[in-house]
Amino acid sequence: MKPKLKIAGAGNVVVPAFLTLRQRGYTVRRERRADGAQTWVAQNGTVELVSDDPVTLLSLAAIAETRGEQWRASDAEIQTFLDEYGAA
């Protein structure tokens, strides 16, 4: 039996996350702030995502693509999450 694919959140997923965003049709750029920090921005025709790194951008893209304009969790969804997993 072939082993399951396993990917861990580590430094080696940054480039694959960037490439996946581009494959999904996003334009991705890095902006350097005056304080030396950086911000990553991914845009397509209808969505702009902003984060500190490409991995988080990809997560935001998944949220936008799955939940759309209704991306925010409802009070009921938040409560269900807290009931199951406790305080985040």
C-alpha positions, 0 to 999 in steps of 0.5 A: 500500500502506498503511504499517504501524502504528508505535508507539514507546515515548514519552510519548504512549503513557501515556494509550493504555496506561491506556485499554487497561488499562481496556478490558481490565477493569482498575481502575487507580489511582495511589498517591503514596508518602511520598517523592514518587514514584508507583506505579501499580496495575492490578487485575481479579478475579484479578490485581494489577499494580504498576509505576512507569507505565501502559505497564509495567502494560500489559506486565505485563497482557500477561504475566499474560494470556498466561502466567498463573500460570506467568509466570516464565521457566524456566531453559531459556527464559532460556538460549534468550534469552541464547543469542540476545540475550546478556546483557540 
